[in-house]
Each structure stands twice: as C-alpha cells, then as structure tokens.
Amino acid sequence: MIEQSDVAHSIQKAVIPAAGLGTRFLPAAKAQPKEMLALVDKPAIQYVVEEAVQNGITDILIITGRGKESLENHFDRSLELEHHLERAGKHELLAEMRAIAQLADIHYIRQGEPRGLGHAVSMAHQHVGDQSFVVMLGDDIMHEKSGILAGMLAAHDRHRASVLALKKVTPAEISSYGSVAATDLEESLVRVHDLVEKPTPEEAPSNLGVMGRYVLTPGIFEAIAQTKPGRGGEIQLTDAIKLLLGTEPVYGFTFTEGRFDVGNKLDYLRATVELALERDDLGPAFRAFLEARLSRP
Ligand code: UTP
C-alpha cells in the first residue's frame, strides 16, 4: 500500500513518456522498454507511478510505442500468476502483485514515432485537456522521502504557473541536461528566464540542470505545436518551455538530494547499489558483500 502525502494540491493528472528508443541502454532496451529495467526488484516505471500516487495523483497517462506491451502487462492483473501464488500459499506476494494492478487509474496512448520528448508530451493533450499536469520521466527516480514533487506541486498552486525540477550539476555534466538561466525568488524557488537543451559547458547559462519532473500549464501544448525540431532533429520539451516563457512565467524548484539518475548505465548501477543498500531485507547482506568485495584487489 502506497502512503499518500496529505498535502492538498490542484493537479490531477500525470503523464509518463515511455516511448523513447533507449539507445543509451542497448542491448538491454532492444526488445524491452528501458522503463521496465529493474532497480533491485521493481521496474523503474513502477517507482515513478508510486511517486505520483504518493503525491495524490492517480490518473496517469503513459505514452508508449511499438514493443512496449510489457509496460501495460506490468500494471494489469496476471490471473495465471495469481492462481499459481495462491496455490503455492504465497499470500504476501499475491497481495503485492494484485496491488500493482490497483495502484492507479492508468491509461495508455501510443506515440507512433519517437519524435522527441516534446512530441511525446503533445500526445497527452486530449487526455489532459485544459488543466495543469505533471510530466514524470523514468530516467529519474525520486526518493520517497525527497519531497521534490510535493514541493513542485505546492509551488505551482502558489504561483499558478509551470514549475521545473532543477538540480545543480558539474560543468561537465550540464551537457546531458537542459540548462536554465534563473534568478532566486524564495527558498528552493527560482524564476526561469531562459533554457538551453544539452549545451556545451561554454553555452550553458548556468549549472542548474532540468531533472525529469515538470509541472506544466496547458499552455505548453500550444508551445509544443510551435516548436521546430531541435537537437537531434527531435521536438524538444526544453525548446517548447523556452517558447512558453514568452507568454507566461516559469519557475524552478531547486533541490540537492533524493534523485537517482537511472538514464545511463553507470548511474543506473549507482542507483541500484543505493536502493539495494536501503532495503531492510537485502541491505545488510549486500553491504557485507560489497565491503568484502572492495577489500579484495
Ligand atoms: P530520453 O532522451 O532519455 O530518450 O527521453 P530515449 O530515446 O528513451 O533514450 P536514449 O537517450 O536514446 O538512451 C526521456 C524520456 O522521454 C521518453 C523516453 O521514453 C524517456 O522516458 N521519450 C523520448 C518519448 O516518450 N518519446 C520520444 O520520442 C523521446
């Protein structure tokens, strides 16, 4: 059972884009979605769905594409498996499997062609309608105690505007992110003035990188419609947010802790180790193994 935070906010829908090709994760992502890669024993996308539910958002649209059927199967009932677990007397596991199918009200739409994150988000227009919503990327797993999404949702309601998750990274790392020019407003909140997608360290307006959580106003759909293909020939969400800045304010919620990057192989390994060490059932034995292993040449 996922515990919901008691913070009230106005956002009702989350969009999880999962239609990318996952080239940084080949060959693992060749025949299965990278969002289904397990961190310890849970696929990355389940952490993201649980984070939405924990923050009171149970209407979730997943943007999928060809070869992503396992995503839908994961959040559906598996009667054969349930019968087997029942017969085997594995009641705790059975309850856990059933709970996955009841986590949230999950909808799916296919992107058709992976034309970029901005294009993927535009697929959500009809489902989201004329309300603000949150975009959550499976490349970033937020710790359940991080409070990042809760802080963003509260900031959206205070300012009635889009809010991006921002974290300071090193100059070498900024080229993997969208970089923002921003001025400080209040604790953890900045006003965004400009964005550049994956800049060189010289081009970057700052070392504040956009992480994979966005609370967006419905104005983003018009902005995406006007966005030309950018870096990599893709319709970039960062470019659309830059256009949005021309018509409405955009804020950034800054944080330092609580994010696990799982978008590339090395960071995925780091996240797996961190999450495994935190587990009551696996952590102590895994720590002992790591200590023994690292003391050997
Ligand atoms: P990434 O930039 O990580 O894209 O997109 P990717 O193509 O999956 O991965 P790499 O870079 O080739 O390894 C961030 C998120 O946006 C989704 C991806 O599934 C990922 O969760 N996405 C990206 C789409 O849904 N559609 C797209 O056209 C592009």
Boltz pocket constraint, residues with backbone or C-beta under 6 A from the ligand:
constraints:
  - pocket:
      binder: B
      contacts: [[A, 17], [A, 18], [A, 19], [A, 20], [A, 21], [A, 22], [A, 23], [A, 24], [A, 25], [A, 34], [A, 63], [A, 111], [A, 113], [A, 114], [A, 115], [A, 116], [A, 117], [A, 119], [A, 120], [A, 137], [A, 138], [A, 139], [A, 263]]
      max_distance: 6.0
